[in-house]
Amino acid sequence: TLLAARYFSPHTKVFAGEPHGADDAYRSLLSGKIERSQAASIADGLLSNLGDKTFPIIREYVAGIITVMDSEIVSAMRMLWEELRIVVEPSGAVALAALLQQKEQFAGARTGIIISGGNVDPERAMALLHGQV
């Protein structure tokens, strides 16, 4: 995403969203070296470690990383379901959760988010939406 945005729209700022319990990219930017993932989040698709090929790209092109709590991810999942009738896995709702958390920062700006990840068990999704996980 960063490379495509940089190529097609060099002035576009790209912000990343990351679960607070798996914020290795955020911590890596702060320390300047790759940090290990804590792997403690419902966003299981984002629990892998940052790689040595992706970190330099993130370091150079990302405008910022917004970390979100699991409860914010569930709220974003709920909003997507209630407003758009889209079931999204927790990892796919992180970008929306980040945008909602920092909505004042993006107010009035032309903003797009990538929502992905329909790879979720419907029972688990409903349990998350009803606060049972």
Solvent accessible surface area in square Angstrom, and as a share of the most:
residue,aa,sasa,rsa
1,T,106,0.62
2,L,22,0.11
3,L,96,0.48
4,A,52,0.40
5,A,20,0.16
6,R,124,0.45
7,Y,168,0.64
8,F,161,0.67
9,S,47,0.30
10,P,71,0.45
11,H,173,0.77
12,T,72,0.42
13,K,151,0.64
14,V,28,0.16
15,F,64,0.27
16,A,37,0.28
17,G,25,0.24
18,E,16,0.07
19,P,0,0.00
20,H,91,0.40
21,G,15,0.15
22,A,0,0.00
23,D,9,0.04
24,D,6,0.03
25,A,10,0.08
26,Y,81,0.31
27,R,58,0.21
28,S,0,0.00
29,L,55,0.27
30,L,131,0.65
31,S,60,0.39
32,G,42,0.40
33,K,127,0.54
34,I,67,0.34
35,E,36,0.16
36,R,175,0.64
37,S,20,0.13
38,Q,100,0.45
39,A,55,0.43
40,A,67,0.52
41,S,20,0.13
42,I,27,0.13
43,A,0,0.00
44,D,85,0.44
45,G,51,0.49
46,L,66,0.33
47,L,46,0.23
48,S,87,0.56
49,N,64,0.33
50,L,25,0.13
51,G,31,0.30
52,D,106,0.55
53,K,160,0.68
54,T,66,0.39
55,F,8,0.03
56,P,56,0.35
57,I,54,0.27
58,I,32,0.16
59,R,125,0.46
60,E,121,0.54
61,Y,61,0.23
62,V,21,0.12
63,A,53,0.41
64,G,20,0.19
65,I,20,0.10
66,I,18,0.09
67,T,31,0.18
68,V,1,0.00
69,M,101,0.45
70,D,46,0.24
71,S,79,0.51
72,E,47,0.21
73,I,0,0.00
74,V,22,0.12
75,S,56,0.36
76,A,0,0.00
77,M,5,0.02
78,R,80,0.29
79,M,79,0.35
80,L,4,0.02
81,W,86,0.30
82,E,98,0.44
83,E,127,0.57
84,L,104,0.52
85,R,153,0.56
86,I,74,0.37
87,V,57,0.33
88,V,5,0.03
89,E,23,0.10
90,P,1,0.01
91,S,20,0.13
92,G,6,0.05
93,A,0,0.00
94,V,4,0.02
95,A,32,0.25
96,L,15,0.07
97,A,2,0.01
98,A,4,0.03
99,L,42,0.21
100,L,57,0.28
101,Q,62,0.28
102,Q,60,0.27
103,K,120,0.51
104,E,131,0.59
105,Q,95,0.42
106,F,31,0.13
107,A,78,0.60
108,G,93,0.89
109,A,58,0.45
110,R,247,0.90
111,T,65,0.38
112,G,71,0.68
113,I,60,0.31
114,I,111,0.56
115,I,61,0.31
116,S,68,0.44
117,G,25,0.24
118,G,64,0.61
119,N,135,0.69
120,V,23,0.13
121,D,80,0.41
122,P,94,0.59
123,E,140,0.63
124,R,77,0.28
125,A,1,0.00
126,M,68,0.30
127,A,20,0.16
128,L,5,0.03
129,L,14,0.07
130,H,126,0.56
131,G,62,0.60
132,Q,135,0.60
133,V,111,0.64
